[in-house]
Each structure stands twice: as C-alpha cells, then as structure tokens.
Amino acid sequence: RDTSVDENEGRSVDEPPSFRKQKSSGLPFILTSLGFCAAAAGASFWFSDYQKQRIEEQKKEEMEKQKNKPNIKTKGKPLLGGPFVLVDTDGKTVSDKDFLGQWLLIYFGFTFCPDICPEELDKITETVNLIDALPNAPKIQPIFITVDPKRDSPELIKTYLEDFHPRFIGLTGSKDQVKRATKAYRVYFSEGPDVAGTNEYIVDHSIVTFLVDPKGQFCQHFGQRSSPEESAGKITEKFNEFYQPGERS
C-alpha cells in the first residue's frame, strides 16, 4: 500500500486526525500527573516527619514533667482500719482502743443474712481454732460488726453468735456509728428494698475478714475464697513478722 507523507504535517496521509491529537496531548498530561504525585508524596513525607518530631517533643516534655514532680514513694499496708465507737451485746459502749494489745479478726455482716454470713463466721471459728491449737500462738479475738443496726439489737446479736466461736464479740450502734466503722475499713453495704413493708430485706455488703495487730493496725485481709487453713497460715506469718524472736504475748 502506497502511503504518501504530507511534508507540511509530517504524518501519513491516511492517519486519523484523532490519533494525532491523542499523541500530541498525552505527554504533557503524564508529566502533570507525575508532578502532582511527586508534590503529594513530598507533602505526605513532610507531614509524617513533622508528626514524628512533634511526638518526640511531647515525649521530652512529659519526661521533663516527670523529673520535676516530687519524688513520692508509697510503701507498707493500705490505709484500712481506724477509730470506731460502738456498742457491745451487753449494751456497753466500746471503742477500738479497748482492743489494743489483742489480735483481732473483724467481720462485717448482719444476723438476717441467709447463708454467706453464717458460712464466713464458721470459717472464722475454724481459723481461730487452728491458731489456738498452735503452741505459743497468741489468742485471737473474733469480732462481728453489724451493717444492719436497725434490726440487729445487742440482744439479737448475742443470741446469733452463740452458734459460733465462744470468744466472738458482737458490736452494733447507731446508724452513724456503724457507718463510720465501715468507712474506716472501706466496707461497702447497701440496704435493699423492703417491698412488703414487713422489715424483711437483704443488706448487700463486702465479704471480707480483717486481721488487726495488737497496735491496732490492719495487716491482712481474707476474702470469701480464703479457706481456714490459708487464713491460719497467713496469720502465723504475720505473728512472725510482728514479734521479735522468742517474743510472744
């Protein structure tokens, strides 16, 4: 096929004009696209680099703040326990000072508790018996403090505790007195609704037993899952930490 070349146009005579336009406009478009991509990549790199620098600056600022903070160190036991004034089962007013010089196991509950409180008091009874069986071990004083002073009178508590260890001391008091005691040991309690108006309700409360040393300082707590054997073992460790070698009281 004979295809003559147009000297003015510099193209094949039978070459479609549309193809010529596409070829002539393609290169500038590609160059423009490449330029835009390069600019976008450059901007992205600059922003990423800026972010890294900013993060590093923030880290340095935070480190400087930490250096300038007071060097406060906390150690020892949590801040549990404290003064209280309550009433025993003989109607006598007692305070925490009356128990100085004794090891205490303190439990907060209520006599109308259907199952958990009796179970925990049984465990405390068994724990005290295990400690009593150890040679030269100090005596432990178990104490029950009600979280339901509205219903738990001294007489009712006294009768209730007859089913547990004979050394148990029961304490009650006014609503404010009980609230202060529970606050000192960070014990939660909440009276449930009396739907029928028959004074029959449940008190939701923390299930914890507290060990207090002869100086009146909290030193150990035992949860619902702690067995009497585990509790007795921990108490023995606290005895050894508290007393000098050969000293017992």
C-alpha positions as MATLAB code, in Angstrom:
seq = 'RDTSVDENEGRSVDEPPSFRKQKSSGLPFILTSLGFCAAAAGASFWFSDYQKQRIEEQKKEEMEKQKNKPNIKTKGKPLLGGPFVLVDTDGKTVSDKDFLGQWLLIYFGFTFCPDICPEELDKITETVNLIDALPNAPKIQPIFITVDPKRDSPELIKTYLEDFHPRFIGLTGSKDQVKRATKAYRVYFSEGPDVAGTNEYIVDHSIVTFLVDPKGQFCQHFGQRSSPEESAGKITEKFNEFYQPGERS';
ca = [
       0.000    0.000    0.000;
       1.342    3.398   -1.064;
       1.166    5.946    1.707;
       2.474    9.377    0.827;
       3.796   11.697    3.545;
       2.459   15.196    3.856;
       5.522   17.387    4.173;
       3.606   20.173    5.943;
       2.005   17.916    8.517;
       4.773   15.310    8.859;
       2.288   12.484    9.132;
       0.792    9.701    6.994;
      -1.971   10.931    4.778;
      -4.330    8.184    5.884;
      -3.537    8.593    9.599;
      -6.689    9.581   11.521;
      -6.580   13.124   12.876;
      -7.906   11.951   16.290;
      -4.862    9.725   16.828;
      -2.573   12.690   16.190;
      -4.338   14.758   18.835;
      -4.049   11.966   21.377;
      -0.322   11.607   20.809;
       0.373   15.300   20.989;
      -1.595   15.857   24.245;
      -0.511   12.651   26.138;
       2.991   13.706   27.211;
       2.020   16.954   28.984;
      -0.747   15.092   30.841;
       1.648   12.400   32.057;
       4.170   14.998   33.143;
       1.466   16.921   35.003;
       0.279   13.752   36.763;
       3.802   12.815   37.763;
       4.365   16.301   39.112;
       1.193   16.180   41.169;
       2.070   12.759   42.623;
       5.551   13.930   43.483;
       4.156   17.002   45.208;
       1.625   14.912   47.138;
       4.311   12.438   48.167;
       6.545   15.280   49.275;
       3.767   16.840   51.323;
       2.941   13.468   52.903;
       6.587   12.868   53.781;
       6.866   16.367   55.293;
       3.710   15.853   57.371;
       4.886   12.415   58.576;
       8.266   13.845   59.514;
       6.537   16.723   61.311;
       4.376   14.290   63.269;
       7.413   12.257   64.332;
       9.185   15.395   65.508;
       6.079   16.516   67.407;
       5.739   13.125   69.131;
       9.396   13.241   70.149;
       8.916   16.758   71.526;
       5.866   15.626   73.519;
       7.843   12.694   74.954;
      10.624   15.034   76.028;
       8.098   17.428   77.604;
       6.472   14.558   79.519;
       9.852   13.320   80.732;
      10.686   16.801   81.983;
       7.359   16.956   83.829;
       8.064   13.605   85.482;
      11.521   14.793   86.545;
      10.055   17.899   88.146;
       7.367   16.020   90.099;
       8.018   15.413   93.801;
       9.588   12.024   94.419;
       6.785   10.491   96.476;
       7.160    6.835   97.366;
       4.402    4.758   98.898;
       5.063    1.590  100.799;
       3.591   -0.561  103.507;
      -0.004   -1.555  104.109;
      -3.098    0.034  102.582;
      -4.867    2.655  104.664;
      -7.510    0.438  106.269;
      -8.851    0.474  109.784;
      -9.171    3.283  112.246;
     -11.049    4.514  115.282;
     -14.613    3.448  115.988;
     -17.131    3.697  118.833;
     -19.820    1.009  119.000;
     -22.000   -0.906  121.472;
     -21.400   -4.497  122.545;
     -24.014   -7.173  123.286;
     -24.194   -6.103  126.942;
     -25.120   -2.567  125.931;
     -21.701   -1.214  126.869;
     -20.010    1.424  124.715;
     -16.650    0.219  123.384;
     -14.040    1.687  121.073;
     -11.073    0.441  119.082;
      -8.809    1.407  121.994;
     -10.444   -1.261  124.169;
      -8.924   -3.905  121.892;
      -5.339   -2.655  121.834;
      -2.903   -5.417  122.768;
      -5.012   -8.093  121.062;
      -5.027   -9.717  117.651;
      -8.433   -9.210  116.037;
     -10.360  -10.875  113.247;
     -13.129   -8.434  112.263;
     -16.075   -9.316  110.051;
     -18.903   -7.002  108.945;
     -22.279   -8.669  108.347;
     -25.843   -8.928  109.630;
     -27.826  -11.536  111.567;
     -30.606  -11.832  108.965;
     -28.086  -12.899  106.308;
     -29.395  -16.210  104.923;
     -26.167  -18.030  104.074;
     -22.958  -16.061  103.385;
     -22.502  -14.546  106.843;
     -23.005  -17.865  108.680;
     -20.518  -19.501  106.320;
     -17.932  -16.776  106.903;
     -18.409  -16.869  110.687;
     -17.980  -20.662  110.573;
     -14.704  -20.162  108.704;
     -13.529  -17.599  111.244;
     -14.406  -20.043  114.046;
     -12.359  -22.781  112.390;
      -9.466  -20.385  111.736;
      -9.383  -19.330  115.404;
      -9.443  -22.992  116.475;
      -6.480  -23.745  114.192;
      -4.496  -20.857  115.690;
      -5.455  -21.901  119.234;
      -4.043  -25.352  118.536;
      -0.594  -23.949  117.736;
       1.923  -23.953  120.603;
       2.764  -20.481  121.957;
       0.430  -18.773  119.485;
      -1.307  -15.596  120.673;
      -5.048  -15.698  121.208;
      -7.158  -14.093  118.511;
     -10.291  -12.135  119.319;
     -13.026  -12.588  116.673;
     -15.376   -9.607  116.297;
     -18.675   -9.347  114.432;
     -19.831   -5.819  113.487;
     -23.332   -5.482  112.085;
     -24.110   -3.464  108.973;
     -27.813   -3.599  109.844;
     -28.152   -1.662  113.124;
     -31.847   -1.033  112.522;
     -32.698   -4.690  113.147;
     -29.578   -6.067  114.873;
     -30.061   -5.201  118.549;
     -27.399   -6.181  121.115;
     -29.664   -8.971  122.407;
     -30.283  -10.378  118.935;
     -26.569  -10.358  118.054;
     -25.709  -12.070  121.333;
     -28.126  -14.909  120.576;
     -26.958  -15.120  116.963;
     -23.279  -15.527  117.879;
     -23.961  -18.457  120.212;
     -23.686  -20.747  117.177;
     -20.088  -19.711  116.528;
     -16.814  -19.387  118.437;
     -17.420  -18.696  122.154;
     -14.957  -15.786  122.134;
     -16.921  -13.889  119.497;
     -17.782  -10.306  120.422;
     -20.712   -8.682  118.656;
     -20.934   -4.939  118.064;
     -23.699   -2.650  116.873;
     -24.547    1.023  117.376;
     -26.369    3.910  115.790;
     -26.531    4.203  112.020;
     -23.841    6.900  112.071;
     -21.549    4.870  114.358;
     -21.785    1.829  112.105;
     -21.253    3.960  109.024;
     -18.052    5.420  110.478;
     -16.733    1.951  111.306;
     -17.470    0.617  107.815;
     -15.901    3.697  106.258;
     -12.708    3.172  108.266;
     -12.384   -0.344  106.808;
     -13.759    0.644  103.394;
     -16.599   -1.835  103.705;
     -19.439   -1.371  101.261;
     -23.028   -2.003  102.368;
     -26.425   -1.121  100.955;
     -29.834   -1.860  102.406;
     -32.206   -3.485   99.924;
     -35.873   -2.579   99.440;
     -38.499   -3.590  101.995;
     -41.136   -4.289   99.367;
     -43.765   -5.836  101.617;
     -43.207   -3.367  104.446;
     -42.515   -6.234  106.869;
     -38.952   -5.195  107.761;
     -37.631   -8.125  105.747;
     -34.850   -7.056  103.433;
     -31.342   -8.076  102.421;
     -28.231   -5.955  103.007;
     -25.653   -6.154  100.250;
     -22.142   -5.813  101.702;
     -18.451   -6.567  101.261;
     -17.426  -10.097  102.219;
     -14.037   -9.549  103.858;
     -12.414  -10.517  107.150;
      -9.757   -8.159  108.532;
      -6.753   -9.079  110.669;
      -5.671   -6.306  113.054;
      -2.466   -6.474  115.112;
      -2.062   -5.572  118.832;
      -1.125   -1.999  117.875;
      -4.495   -1.548  116.228;
      -3.044   -1.653  112.718;
      -4.629   -3.510  109.839;
      -2.209   -6.100  108.482;
      -4.107   -8.646  106.349;
      -7.497   -9.326  104.824;
      -9.189  -12.572  103.781;
     -11.804  -12.875  101.051;
     -14.667  -15.289  100.604;
     -12.447  -17.778   98.771;
      -9.882  -17.982  101.569;
     -10.020  -21.292  103.432;
      -9.454  -21.534  107.210;
      -6.144  -23.276  106.550;
      -4.960  -20.496  104.230;
      -6.072  -17.828  106.681;
      -4.359  -19.545  109.604;
      -1.143  -19.826  107.579;
      -1.182  -16.104  106.720;
      -1.939  -15.180  110.331;
       1.021  -17.245  111.511;
       3.249  -15.358  109.060;
       2.003  -12.062  110.490;
       2.790  -13.303  114.014;
       6.361  -13.999  112.947;
       6.681  -10.574  111.308;
       5.261   -8.754  114.325;
       7.185  -10.346  117.165;
      10.894  -10.370  117.854;
      12.462  -13.865  118.015;
      11.309  -15.592  121.199;
       8.694  -12.936  121.979;
       5.004  -13.784  122.268;
       2.129  -12.153  124.071;
];
